[in-house]
Amino acid sequence: MDFTDEEKNKKMSKLNQIKIPVDIQFNNWKLVRERDGLTKQSAEVMWVEWNEEGKFKSKHDEPAVDRSLIMSPFNQFFTWQTTTITEIVEEREDYIKFNTLNSVYELWKLS
């Protein structure tokens, strides 16, 4: 089937449509559970402290004993949540290895 120049131009104009920018979140964090290699990634991480009743007390940017890691998104559909940290084994600027109540994890900052 042959197209006229006008038909070709109409088809080409569809290629020049305005593009709407989309904010794509990159996975900047990678968490690996030691015992089975379970791997989770997320754009952001948050460290949560719990009160004596096990309810939310406060959120933090830094890990510490008695805090849990939560991986984004930060809503009811979060990627992963650990039990509370019992020991920080090793910590560098872009890496942390920590023990929780029931697991050992390694967390890397990818970018």
SVG drawing of the C-alpha trace seen along z (x, -y; Angstrom):
<svg xmlns="http://www.w3.org/2000/svg" viewBox="-3 -19 36 39">
<polyline fill="none" stroke="black" stroke-width="0.4" points="0.0,0.0 1.4,-3.4 0.8,-6.5 0.6,-10.1 3.0,-12.7 0.2,-14.2 -0.5,-10.8 3.1,-10.2 3.4,-13.6 0.4,-12.8 2.0,-9.6 5.3,-11.3 3.7,-14.0 2.6,-11.3 6.3,-10.7 6.8,-14.3 4.2,-14.4 4.9,-16.3 6.4,-14.0 5.3,-14.4 8.2,-13.9 7.8,-11.2 9.7,-11.0 11.2,-7.5 12.5,-6.4 15.7,-4.4 16.5,-1.6 19.3,-3.2 19.4,-0.6 19.9,3.2 19.2,5.4 20.3,9.1 19.3,11.5 22.2,13.8 20.5,17.1 18.7,17.5 20.0,14.7 16.6,13.0 17.2,9.6 15.1,6.5 15.7,3.1 14.2,-0.3 14.6,-4.0 14.9,-5.0 15.3,-3.5 14.1,-4.7 14.9,-3.5 12.0,-3.2 12.0,-3.2 9.2,-1.5 7.7,-2.3 7.3,0.2 4.0,1.4 5.5,2.1 3.9,-1.0 5.6,-3.6 7.6,-6.1 9.9,-8.0 11.7,-7.7 15.4,-8.2 17.9,-8.6 20.5,-6.5 20.5,-2.8 20.9,-2.0 20.2,0.9 16.4,1.2 15.4,-0.3 13.9,1.5 14.7,0.9 11.8,0.1 12.3,-0.1 10.3,-2.4 7.6,-3.2 6.7,-4.4 3.0,-3.4 1.0,-0.2 2.8,1.3 6.4,0.9 9.0,3.2 10.4,4.7 10.6,4.3 13.1,6.0 12.7,6.9 14.6,4.6 18.4,4.4 20.2,6.2 23.8,5.5 25.5,3.5 28.4,5.7 30.0,3.4 29.1,-0.1 30.6,-2.2 29.3,-5.2 27.6,-3.0 27.3,0.3 26.0,1.8 25.8,5.3 23.5,5.9 21.8,8.5 18.1,8.4 16.0,10.5 15.8,13.3 18.2,12.5 21.5,11.1 21.3,8.5 23.6,6.5 22.5,3.2 24.3,1.4 23.7,-2.2 24.0,-1.7 24.3,-5.3"/>
</svg>
